[in-house]
C-alpha cells in the first residue's frame, strides 16, 4: 500500500522543513533543497536526517 496523499501533504523535510516528493520507485521521499532522500521501510517513512541518503538528479 503506497503512502496516502494526505500523509504526503503534511510531511516535510526534517532538516529544512521544506516540501518533499515521492521518488519514482516509491521507496523514498526526496528533498531537493537539502539534496537528501529519506527511505521508506515497510511502508513507513524514516524521517531521520542521519538515515537520509544523498540525492542525485539521475534517480
Buried (B, 14 or more C-beta within 10 A) or exposed (E): EEBEEEEBEEBBBBBEEEBBEBBEEEEBBBBEEBEBBBBBEEEEBBBEEEEBEEBEEEE
